[in-house]
Amino acid sequence: MTYTCIDISDALPIIENNAAIVDIRDLVSFQTSHMANAISLTNDNVQNFIDSAEKSQPIIVCCYHGNSSKGAAEYLATQGFKEVYSLNGGFSQWSAMFPEQCETGQ
Ligand SMILES: O=S(=O)([O-])[S-]
């Protein structure tokens, strides 16, 4: 299995299609602001996420600028997720384009 790189504008219909959004940035950055409904994925919770997630649900991986999300997306694809996307431009571009689609906190 592999993953697909998508642009910010491609993400909206995928999100509407019930995708999970996982954010792999550091926790302080995540808490400051993240994509609406994103969950923070860290080394500490990634295994639990993999074990409990529905593998057929689409997953969008978000990082800072869209580079490190590729490695994480590839990894998740090897763990059985069927539809994995890496978000080009990452949170920096998402927050610039869709500031109203961001939220703070956990
Ligand atoms: O998160 S990043 O690798 O795009 S700087």
The ligand as a Gaussian input file, in Angstrom:
#p B3LYP/6-31G(d) Opt

LIG

-2 1
 O        6.980000      19.315000       8.713000
 S        7.872000      19.538000       7.561000
 O        8.764000      18.394000       7.391000
 O        7.121000      19.808000       6.361000
 S        8.978000      21.112000       7.953000

